[in-house]
Amino acid sequence: MAQVKKRSIARSIGLALCCSLVASPVWAKTFIGVLYPLFGPMAAIGLVELAGELKAMPDVEVATYLHQSWRSLADDINRQPKGTRILIVGYSLGANNAILVANNTGYVDSIIALQPSMLTTQATLTGKVGKIIEIYNPNPWMTFGGMGSQKLDAPNIEYIVNNDTHPGAQFNDQFRSIVKNELARVSALDNLQTAQAKLPRTSSLAKLSPPKDVKSSAMAFASTDPPRREQARNEQPVHEQSRQDQARSAQTSVEQQRSQPRPTVFAETPAPQPIFAEALSSSANAQPWLMQRTLTISDMKDYVKRNYPGSQTADVTR
């Protein structure tokens, strides 16, 4: 019984995987809607040939419509599966009505309008269209009074001027090349988005924490303190050099003072205070310059007046 259950589970898993592979498309196809001009395909043999060439391309679905059946094209676009690229090719009145199709759909990747007609009212684009390319002849006399001279009103439109007559514009090689190049561009959008989806997102990479044993370089740059420069072995600090310079300058000044002769001390030079040398010689803190001072007669007189106020000092000569 256990083996039977395991086999049934394995079969169910395999069936689910097969169904998921079949249901998920490998790439999104491109849907092309072709809008014929007045009188339909009989007046647009060149456009019929172009539609046949587009149908032969891989991963492309092409559908043709009369210009007055533009609502059917809008319905078919709205029924396309999600991810399908939409390209509309309109000629004459079909180019005019391509704007009406865009206004009634969710999104159109590109519209190629070949010589829109001036003989009808033109609606303003209100839908979402990735790009519009219009080919027109500005000379209305070459297009049966303006059958191919109408300029569509759209914010993201590219105008291309030609000199083709209205019936001959559909056979222009430039028009065919523009349609095929735009189909290749629209189809390449799927490959670009698929490649971008496979790339890792930057937000998920930013959430990854760095290893614990590795310091983040961003944290090092976030510090406001300037980087400390390592001192060489033979390089001394700045404060030690300043101390050595001060010691050298002090030693130089002392040697200069020793080399200069000492000034002569005269006996009559007044002192800040009359102090006897013998009174200071007994002190333990006596300074050497005080012991070298010469005692004058005026000092003796001042000493007698301060210590013996009643005595007469006029006869004191030495």
Residue pairs with C-beta under 8 A, 6 or more apart in sequence:
25 81
25 83
27 59
27 190
27 191
27 194
28 81
28 83
28 84
28 85
28 190
29 59
29 60
29 61
29 84
29 85
30 59
30 60
30 61
30 84
30 85
30 86
30 87
30 183
30 186
30 187
31 61
31 63
31 76
31 77
31 80
31 84
31 85
31 86
31 87
32 51
32 54
32 60
32 61
32 62
32 63
32 87
32 88
32 89
32 183
33 63
33 64
33 65
33 73
33 76
33 77
33 86
33 87
33 88
33 89
33 101
34 47
34 50
34 51
34 62
34 63
34 64
34 65
34 88
34 89
34 90
34 94
35 65
35 66
35 67
35 70
35 73
35 88
35 89
35 90
35 91
35 93
35 94
35 95
35 97
35 98
35 101
36 43
36 44
36 47
36 64
36 65
36 66
36 67
36 91
36 94
37 43
37 44
37 47
37 67
37 91
37 92
37 93
37 94
38 67
38 92
38 93
40 66
41 47
41 48
41 64
43 167
44 91
44 170
45 170
46 170
46 171
47 89
47 91
47 170
48 64
50 89
50 170
50 176
50 179
51 62
51 64
53 180
54 60
54 62
54 179
54 180
54 183
55 62
57 183
59 187
60 183
60 187
63 73
63 76
65 72
65 73
65 94
67 90
67 92
67 93
67 94
67 96
67 97
68 97
70 94
70 97
70 98
70 100
70 101
71 104
73 88
73 101
74 100
74 101
74 104
74 105
77 86
77 101
77 105
77 108
78 105
78 106
80 86
83 190
85 109
85 186
85 187
85 189
85 190
86 105
86 107
86 108
86 109
86 110
87 108
87 109
87 110
87 111
87 112
87 182
87 183
87 186
88 98
88 101
88 102
88 108
88 110
88 111
88 112
89 111
89 112
89 114
89 179
90 96
90 97
90 98
90 111
90 112
90 113
90 114
90 116
91 114
91 115
91 169
91 170
92 114
92 115
92 116
92 117
92 147
92 148
92 166
93 116
93 117
93 120
95 113
95 114
95 115
95 116
95 117
95 134
95 152
96 113
96 116
96 117
96 120
96 122
96 150
96 152
98 111
98 113
99 111
99 122
99 123
99 124
99 125
99 152
99 154
100 123
101 108
102 108
102 111
102 125
102 127
102 128
102 129
103 123
103 125
103 126
103 127
104 127
105 127
106 128
107 127
107 128
107 129
107 130
108 127
108 128
108 129
108 130
109 129
109 130
109 131
109 186
109 189
110 129
110 130
110 131
110 132
110 133
110 182
110 185
110 186
111 129
111 131
111 132
111 133
112 132
112 133
112 135
112 178
112 179
112 182
113 132
113 133
113 134
113 135
113 136
113 152
114 135
114 148
114 169
114 170
114 175
115 135
115 136
115 137
115 143
115 147
115 148
115 149
115 150
115 164
115 166
115 169
116 122
116 134
116 136
116 148
116 150
116 151
116 152
117 146
117 147
117 148
117 150
118 140
118 145
118 146
118 147
118 149
118 150
119 145
119 146
119 147
122 150
122 152
122 153
124 153
124 154
125 132
125 152
125 153
125 154
125 155
129 154
129 156
130 156
131 156
131 158
131 182
132 152
132 154
132 156
132 157
132 158
133 157
133 158
133 160
133 178
133 182
134 151
134 152
134 157
134 158
134 159
134 160
135 160
135 162
135 169
135 172
135 174
135 175
135 178
136 148
136 149
136 150
136 151
136 159
136 160
136 161
136 162
137 143
137 148
137 149
137 161
137 162
137 163
137 164
137 165
137 166
137 169
138 149
138 161
139 149
139 163
140 146
140 149
142 148
142 163
142 164
142 165
142 166
143 149
143 165
143 166
144 166
147 166
148 164
148 165
148 166
148 169
151 159
160 174
160 178
162 169
162 172
162 174
164 172
169 175
210 216
231 237
265 292
265 293
265 294
267 294
267 296
268 296
271 293
271 299
274 298
274 299
274 302
274 303
275 290
276 295
276 299
276 303
277 290
277 291
277 293
277 295
280 286
280 287
280 290
280 291
281 291
297 316
297 317
297 318
300 316
301 313
301 316
304 311
304 313
304 316
305 313
